[in-house]
Amino acid sequence: MASSFKPLLLRWIILALGVMLATKIVSGISCDDGVTLLAVVLLLSFFNAILKPLLVLFTLPFILITMGLGVVVINALLFMLVGRLVDGFHVAGFWPAVGGSLVVSITNLLVSAIVQTRPVAPRPPAPPKAKDEVIDI
């Protein structure tokens, strides 16, 4: 169980880094303190795990027509929803939410690519060398 908790904790740390960067870079987004940041991270990860797949499923034609930009809208709406639900986390409107969700997504992409360590699979054993025996019939 401890080994399955490490990747989740790493994702939460990366998400917290993205939200902190979004509050610094995007005007219109602010976070009061660390406890608020923790609540934002937990709620965003919950929404990304539960609500986002459902929203993507129901809006799939819109996402296909807009060539993927619908996913950006969904991320922004989830960001705004967290801003409304968590006291101390303020999102001024739709465009700051778009900016914040883009900063979080790019941070997640970059840091995950740097931090991710893939386990090296062991090489299969080499097949035994065949003797040069040929049977002619």
C-alpha positions in Angstrom: 0.0 0.0 0.0 2.9 2.4 0.7 4.2 1.9 -2.8 0.9 3.0 -4.3 0.7 6.1 -2.1 4.1 7.5 -3.4 2.9 8.2 -7.0 -0.3 9.8 -5.6 1.7 12.0 -3.2 4.0 13.0 -6.1 1.0 14.0 -8.2 -0.3 16.1 -5.4 3.0 17.8 -5.0 3.2 18.6 -8.7 -0.4 19.8 -8.7 0.4 22.1 -5.7 3.4 23.5 -7.5 1.2 24.2 -10.6 -1.4 25.9 -8.5 1.2 28.0 -6.7 2.8 29.0 -10.1 -0.7 29.9 -11.4 -1.3 32.2 -8.4 2.0 33.9 -9.1 1.8 34.1 -12.9 -1.9 34.7 -13.6 -3.6 37.8 -12.4 -7.0 37.1 -11.0 -6.0 34.0 -9.1 -5.0 34.0 -5.5 -4.5 31.6 -2.6 -4.5 32.7 1.0 -2.4 30.1 2.8 -1.0 26.6 2.7 -4.1 25.0 4.2 -6.2 26.5 1.4 -3.6 25.2 -1.1 -4.0 21.7 0.3 -7.8 21.9 0.0 -7.5 23.2 -3.6 -5.1 20.3 -4.5 -7.3 17.7 -2.9 -10.5 19.0 -4.5 -8.9 19.5 -8.0 -7.5 16.0 -7.9 -10.9 14.6 -6.9 -12.6 16.5 -9.7 -10.0 15.5 -12.2 -10.5 11.8 -11.2 -14.3 11.8 -11.0 -16.0 14.7 -12.8 -13.5 15.3 -15.7 -14.0 11.9 -17.3 -17.8 12.3 -17.2 -17.6 15.8 -18.6 -15.3 14.6 -21.4 -17.6 11.7 -22.2 -20.7 13.9 -22.4 -19.0 16.7 -24.4 -17.0 14.5 -26.7 -18.7 15.8 -29.9 -17.8 19.4 -28.8 -14.3 18.4 -28.0 -13.9 16.7 -31.4 -15.3 19.7 -33.3 -13.1 22.1 -31.5 -10.1 19.8 -32.0 -9.4 19.4 -28.3 -10.0 23.0 -27.1 -13.1 21.7 -25.3 -10.8 20.0 -22.8 -9.3 23.4 -22.0 -12.8 24.7 -21.3 -13.5 21.8 -19.0 -10.3 22.3 -17.1 -11.1 26.0 -16.7 -14.6 25.3 -15.5 -13.3 22.8 -12.9 -10.7 25.4 -11.8 -13.5 28.0 -11.4 -15.6 25.5 -9.5 -12.8 24.9 -7.0 -12.5 28.7 -6.7 -16.1 28.9 -5.7 -16.0 26.0 -3.3 -12.8 26.7 -1.4 -12.7 29.8 0.9 -9.4 31.6 0.4 -8.9 30.5 -3.2 -10.1 33.2 -5.6 -10.5 32.9 -9.3 -11.7 36.2 -10.8 -13.5 34.8 -13.9 -13.3 32.5 -16.9 -10.1 33.8 -18.5 -8.1 33.7 -15.3 -9.4 30.2 -14.9 -8.2 29.3 -18.4 -4.8 30.8 -17.7 -4.6 29.0 -14.4 -5.6 25.6 -15.8 -3.0 26.0 -18.6 -0.3 26.9 -16.1 -1.2 23.8 -14.0 -1.3 21.6 -17.1 2.0 22.8 -18.5 3.6 22.5 -15.0 2.2 19.0 -14.6 3.5 18.0 -18.1 7.0 19.4 -17.6 7.6 18.3 -14.0 6.2 14.8 -14.6 8.5 14.4 -17.6 11.5 15.4 -15.5 10.6 13.4 -12.3 9.2 10.3 -13.8 11.4 7.3 -13.5 10.5 4.3 -15.4 11.6 1.0 -13.9 14.1 -0.8 -16.1 12.7 -4.2 -17.2 15.1 -7.1 -16.8 16.5 -8.5 -20.0 15.2 -11.9 -20.9 17.8 -14.6 -20.7 19.6 -15.3 -24.0 18.5 -18.4 -25.8 21.0 -21.2 -25.7 23.3 -21.4 -28.7 22.3 -24.1 -31.1 24.8 -26.7 -32.1 25.4 -26.8 -35.8 23.8 -30.1 -36.2 21.8 -30.5 -39.4 19.7 -33.5 -40.1 19.4 -34.3 -43.8 16.7 -36.7 -44.8 
